[in-house]
Each structure stands twice: as C-alpha cells, then as structure tokens.
Amino acid sequence: MTPAPITRLLGDRRFATLSAAVLTLPYWTSGIAKLFDLGGALGEARHFGLEPAALVVALTIAVQVGGSLLIILGRQAWLGAGALGVFTAAATLIAHPFWQVADPVTRFHERNTFLEHVGLIGGLMLAPILQERKA
C-alpha cells in the first residue's frame, strides 16, 4: 500500500508536469542550445554524415523542442513521445555503435550510453501511458 503523502504527490498535476520536464530535459535543452549555436549544430550533423545538415538541424530542433512541449503540456503526449523515441533510437544507432568499437574501455562506455538511451526510450513510452490513464 502506497503511503498517503506519496499518493497525494503522485496525483498532483504539478508533480506530473515537473516529471515530464525532467524526462524531456535532455531534449529541450539540446534543442535550445542548437538554436543558440547553429554553427555547432551544423558541425555536429556533418560530423555524423547527416546531409543536408541545415534540414537535419531544423528537424532535430523541431522534434526536440516540439516533442518535449507536447509531453510537458500533456497535449498529444503520444505524438511527442513517439517522435522523441524514434529520434532517440536513430541518434543512438548513429552516435553510439558500441559493437563497432575495438577498444574495450571505449566500447564499455559506448555500450552504457547506448543502454541509457534505450532506458530513456522506455521512459518516453511510459509518459503517454500514464497521461492517458489520468485523462
């Protein structure tokens, strides 16, 4: 049985909004950072061979900021979470292919990062499930 104070906290809309903001923190902060450093964002896209870089950056910012807002505001959270989940899966495969890394220490770190991103996708899957249950 869940203690009453915890039940109240879990039922508080402000706590849900804070939780959504924390879950999406890596995305909306990255999107905002890209807006303020377009040169760096373009360089990052090109580093990973993503062309046309300007289009990739524009879409990345739209998904990161827009998807985060949908989840935080609780409006079509399924769409925001789905967009961020697909983005995360693609970005993780591109940026953290640990299975291709020869150095064991680097491979270990890349694998951990890869799995952390998979866990983040799991959190994104839960966000709209929980929001639908409250509706």
C-alpha positions as CSV (number, residue, x, y, z in Angstrom):
1,M,0.0,0.0,0.0
2,T,1.3,3.4,-1.0
3,P,1.6,5.9,1.9
4,A,-1.0,8.7,1.7
5,P,1.6,11.6,1.2
6,I,3.1,9.7,-1.7
7,T,-0.3,9.1,-3.2
8,R,-1.1,12.8,-3.0
9,L,2.3,13.7,-4.6
10,L,1.7,11.2,-7.4
11,G,-1.7,12.6,-8.0
12,D,-0.5,16.3,-8.1
13,R,-0.6,17.7,-11.6
14,R,2.4,20.0,-10.8
15,F,4.5,16.9,-9.9
16,A,3.4,15.3,-13.2
17,T,4.5,18.4,-15.1
18,L,7.8,18.6,-13.3
19,S,8.3,14.9,-14.0
20,A,7.6,15.4,-17.7
21,A,10.0,18.4,-17.8
22,V,12.8,16.3,-16.2
23,L,12.2,13.4,-18.5
24,T,12.5,15.6,-21.5
25,L,15.3,17.8,-20.1
26,P,18.0,16.3,-22.4
27,Y,15.8,17.1,-25.5
28,W,14.5,20.6,-24.9
29,T,17.9,21.9,-23.5
30,S,19.6,20.4,-26.6
31,G,17.1,22.0,-28.9
32,I,17.5,25.4,-27.3
33,A,21.3,25.0,-27.3
34,K,21.2,24.2,-31.1
35,L,19.1,27.4,-31.7
36,F,21.8,29.5,-30.0
37,D,24.7,27.7,-31.7
38,L,23.6,26.8,-35.2
39,G,27.2,26.6,-36.4
40,G,27.9,23.9,-33.8
41,A,24.7,22.1,-34.6
42,L,25.5,22.1,-38.3
43,G,29.0,20.8,-37.5
44,E,27.6,18.0,-35.3
45,A,25.3,16.9,-38.1
46,R,28.1,17.0,-40.7
47,H,30.4,15.1,-38.3
48,F,27.9,12.2,-38.4
49,G,27.4,12.5,-42.2
50,L,23.9,13.8,-41.9
51,E,23.1,15.9,-45.0
52,P,21.6,18.3,-45.8
53,A,22.8,19.4,-42.5
54,A,20.6,22.5,-42.3
55,L,17.4,20.4,-42.8
56,V,18.6,17.8,-40.3
57,V,19.3,20.5,-37.7
58,A,15.9,22.2,-38.3
59,L,14.1,18.9,-37.9
60,T,16.1,17.9,-34.9
61,I,15.3,21.2,-33.1
62,A,11.6,20.8,-34.0
63,V,11.4,17.3,-32.7
64,Q,13.4,18.0,-29.6
65,V,11.6,21.2,-28.5
66,G,8.2,20.4,-30.0
67,G,8.1,16.8,-28.7
68,S,9.1,17.9,-25.3
69,L,6.4,20.6,-25.2
70,L,3.7,18.1,-26.2
71,I,4.8,15.8,-23.3
72,I,5.2,18.6,-20.7
73,L,1.8,20.2,-21.6
74,G,0.1,16.8,-21.8
75,R,-1.2,17.6,-25.3
76,Q,-0.9,14.7,-27.7
77,A,1.9,13.3,-25.5
78,W,1.8,10.1,-27.5
79,L,2.9,12.1,-30.6
80,G,5.7,13.9,-28.7
81,A,6.9,10.8,-27.0
82,G,6.8,8.8,-30.3
83,A,8.8,11.5,-32.1
84,L,11.4,11.7,-29.4
85,G,11.6,7.9,-29.1
86,V,12.2,7.4,-32.8
87,F,14.7,10.3,-32.8
88,T,16.5,8.8,-29.8
89,A,16.6,5.3,-31.4
90,A,18.0,6.7,-34.7
91,A,20.5,9.0,-33.0
92,T,21.7,6.3,-30.6
93,L,22.3,3.9,-33.5
94,I,24.3,6.6,-35.4
95,A,26.3,8.1,-32.5
96,H,26.9,5.0,-30.2
97,P,27.6,1.9,-32.3
98,F,29.4,0.2,-29.4
99,W,29.6,-3.1,-31.4
100,Q,32.0,-1.5,-33.8
101,V,34.4,-0.2,-31.2
102,A,37.6,-2.2,-30.8
103,D,39.0,-0.6,-27.6
104,P,37.3,-2.4,-24.6
105,V,37.1,0.6,-22.4
106,T,35.6,2.8,-25.1
107,R,33.3,0.0,-26.1
108,F,32.2,-0.3,-22.4
109,H,31.3,3.4,-22.2
110,E,29.6,3.5,-25.6
111,R,27.5,0.4,-24.6
112,N,26.5,2.1,-21.3
113,T,25.5,5.2,-23.2
114,F,23.6,3.1,-25.7
115,L,21.7,1.3,-23.0
116,E,21.0,4.6,-21.1
117,H,19.3,5.9,-24.2
118,V,17.3,2.7,-24.5
119,G,16.1,3.3,-21.0
120,L,15.2,6.9,-21.9
121,I,13.1,5.5,-24.7
122,G,11.3,3.3,-22.1
123,G,10.5,6.4,-20.0
124,L,9.2,8.1,-23.2
125,M,6.9,5.0,-23.7
126,L,5.6,5.3,-20.2
127,A,4.8,9.1,-20.3
128,P,1.8,8.9,-22.6
129,I,0.6,5.7,-21.0
130,L,0.4,7.5,-17.6
131,Q,-1.1,10.6,-19.1
132,E,-3.9,8.6,-20.8
133,R,-4.7,6.9,-17.5
134,K,-5.2,10.3,-15.9
135,A,-7.5,11.5,-18.6
